[in-house]
Amino acid sequence: MLKITRSPFPLWLTSIVLLGAIAPLPALAQRAAGDIVIIGNSPYEWGRNQRYWNHLLNLSGAAAAASTPTTSETPQEVDPKVLEQQLLRNIRVGQPQLQPVLKLPGSSVVTGTVTNNNRQPVTIQSINYEVVGANGQVLQTGAATPEPATIGPGQTVTFQQMLPTVPADIGARVRLSQPAVQLQGGV
């Protein structure tokens, strides 16, 4: 057992001296590349160290998972793209509105709502929209993130995005672009 006492030397100097004394030990025990160095003084300590490393590397969990046969009783994995499409079908986005910002003339803000009609919460990365001028030309595209981004089942939240260069009084309107909703990280 190593007993550590307070040293008159700085900690960094003591660490370097200790590392210099310990570092050659594995080199002496390892005769050729690929040799295994066993640390510990007894079979009990060897087993404890082996269990610790297996836990760190998750070898026991991987072996258990590999040895467990898959049966028809376990639920089949769902393709993430199919699941994403199912979730997106049950998300409703209210028609976004373009509203003026009174304190900043020549600016506007896009506001709207999004409702999760799924039976599980979803996290929305963005609501995608286009600002269309009176002549039908797309003036700007953008994306807004609802607050909060994770929406529970049956919950409705709002979103808004500042548009500093689009005045609200030019007859422009906002429409959802395709895809209108993008889930965070897919599924």
Residue, then its C-alpha position, 0 to 999 in steps of 0.5 A: m500500500l502506498k501512503i501519501t504524506r504532505s510533501p514540502f515540494p509543489l504538487w506538480l513536482t511530486s507528480i512528475v517524480l511519482l510518474g517517473a518512478i511508476a512509468p518504467l514498471p509496465a515497460l519492465a513487465q511487458r516483454a514484447a508487443g502484445d503482452i498483457v500486463i496484469i495489475g494486482n497481487s492476487p487472483y481476487e484483484w485480477g478478477r476485480n480489475q477485469r470486471y471493472w474494465n469489462h464494465l467500462l468497455n461494456l463487454s458484458g452487456a455486448a456479450a449478453a446482447a449478442s447471446t440473447p436470441t431475437t424472438s417474434e415476441t419482441p417489438q419490431e424496430v420501426d424505420p425512423k423515416v416511417l416513424e417521422q412521417q407518422l409523427l409529422r402527420n399529427i402535427r398541426v401548424g396554425q396559419p402564420q401571421l405577419q405583424p408589424v413591430l411598432k418600436l422598429p418601423g420597417s420591421s415585422v414579426v412572423t407569429g403562429t401556433v403549432t399543436n402536437n396531436n401525437r400520443q408522444p412528445v415531439t421536439i420541433q427543430s423548425i417551422n419553415y415559412e415563406v414571406v410572399g409579396a403582393n405580386g406573388q414573388v417570394l421575398q424571404t424564406g425563414a424558419a422559427t423554433p417554437e417555445p418550448a421546442t419539445i411539445g407534449p401530447g395535445q399541447t399547443v405552443t407559439f412560435q415567432q421570428m423577427l424579420p427586421t427587413v420586411p415591413a408589414d404594411i407592403g401587402a405581404r403574407v406568410r405561408l408555410s413552405q415544404p416541409a412545413v415542420q422539421l423534427q429535431g434530429g429526425v426521429 
